[in-house]
Amino acid sequence: MAGGAVATAALARRRRSTTDQAAPSVHAGLTSFRASHPPRTRTVRGAAWHYLAAGERGEPILFLHGLAGAADIWWQQITALEHRARVLAPTYPPVRRLDDLVAGVTAILDAEGVDAAHVVGSSLGGYLAQYLVATRPERVATAVFANTFPPNDLIRRRNRRRAAAGRLLPQRIVLAAIARDARAVTAPAEGRGRETVERYLLEQARSGLSKRDLLARYRCVTEPFDPPAPSLPTLIIESDRDPVVEPELRAQLRRTYPAARVVTLKGRGHFPYLSDPDRYLAHLDEFWARAATARTT
């Protein structure tokens, strides 16, 4: 028994060592990406929108990040796609309505000469993608609603006290809570790849986000609207270990879009595009290939 315990502990240490070495390597890729992909800026309704634009040819793809992210959270997907697609990814300014988010997104599409894009949104970005389909369907070629939820009352009800406290507490305490959740809940749910998720979220909590950003994004993510009945190709991506989007909300999303294709990622949490980018992109490529085939038949 003792020998088995020692061997198990040694194996666990080797696994931690492997992933600990992988995270700095991945983060170095992000540092290099930032140096080679400076953001562009566009002012919409008085708010400054910063966004990434990569690739010169191929069909346009628009990535929409979640509540605690920024445009470069998609760096692994952008790096993989920019040689064969035009890729856009905005960072949301602290606007407080979904309509303002859509105004910013469509202004970026206009600035880049894009009529309609393949839209991939995760969490808040997935909620925004639904609203974009509901209000500006002509700007969406295909839609991916990933690790997200439909319009609902559950998030507002269960986070009422936390949201009220967030409005009153100083920024350093609000951001410390984001960092604590990243270490204790969000990153561990990813399994392998958790270090990449933790490093990115901690960086956001330390220098990328403000309390104003978080409160504005929370207001958007709890804004009600009538969900669309999309006629365009739609994919739902969910994770079976997602600690942010609980099973009840995942089920609601599937019921809201019964015609959507559904992919469930096993052993992943709320950030599978960070923790398992190759598998994530493979599912996107398969979905886009199916949509292209359907258009030609």
C-alpha positions, 0 to 999 in steps of 0.5 A: 500500500505504501509503495503504491501511494508513493508511486501515485504521488510521484505520478501526480507530481510528474503530471503537475510538472508537465502541465506547469511547464506547458502553461508558461509556453502557452503564455509565451505564445500569447505574449508573442501574439500580442506583440504581432497583433496590435489592436485597432480602435473605433469609437461607437456611441462615445465608447472606444472599442478595441478589437483585433483583426487578422487574416486577409483572405477567406470567410470572416469569423467574429469571436465574442468573449465572455464576462472576464475576458478580452479579445486576445482570449481567443489568441489560439484560435486566431493564430490557427485560423488567420492563414485561411480566414479573416478573423475579428475579435473585439474587447467590450468597453463598459457599455450597459446594454446589449443594444450598445454591444451590438452597435459596437460589433456591427460598427467593427464589421462595417469598418472591416467591410464585412457584411456577415460573419461566422459568429462564435460567442462564449458565455456573455459572448454567447448571450450577445451572439443570440441577441445579434441573431435576434436583432441583426440576423443579416450580419450572421452567416452561422452562429455558435452559442458556446458555454452560455445560456438563453435569456433567463431569470436564474442568473439574476436571482442567484447572483442578486446579493453578490451583484449588490455587494459588487456595486458597493465594495471597492474595486480591489475586493471585487477583482480579488474575488474574481481571482479567488474564483479562478483559482478555486473553481473555474480553472480546476474544472478544466482538468488538463490545461487548467494552468492556462486558464488560471494564468489568463484569468489572474492576469485579467483580474490584476490588470485587464479588468475594472469593476466598471467593466464587470458591472456593465457586463453583468448588466448585459448578461442579465438583460432580458430579450426574446430569443431568436428562432434562427434559420441559419446554421447553429451550434451549441457547445457545452462542457460537462464540468462547466461550473459557471453554466449549470446543468439547468441552464444548459438544458434551457439553452438546448430547449430554446434552440431545438434545431441546433447541433449540440457538442458536449465536451467531456472533462472540460469546464467554462473555458475549453477554447483555452484549455483544449484549443485543438479539439475546440477548433476541430469542432468549429471546423466540422460545423463550418464544413457542414454548413458550407456543404448544406449551402451547396446542396 
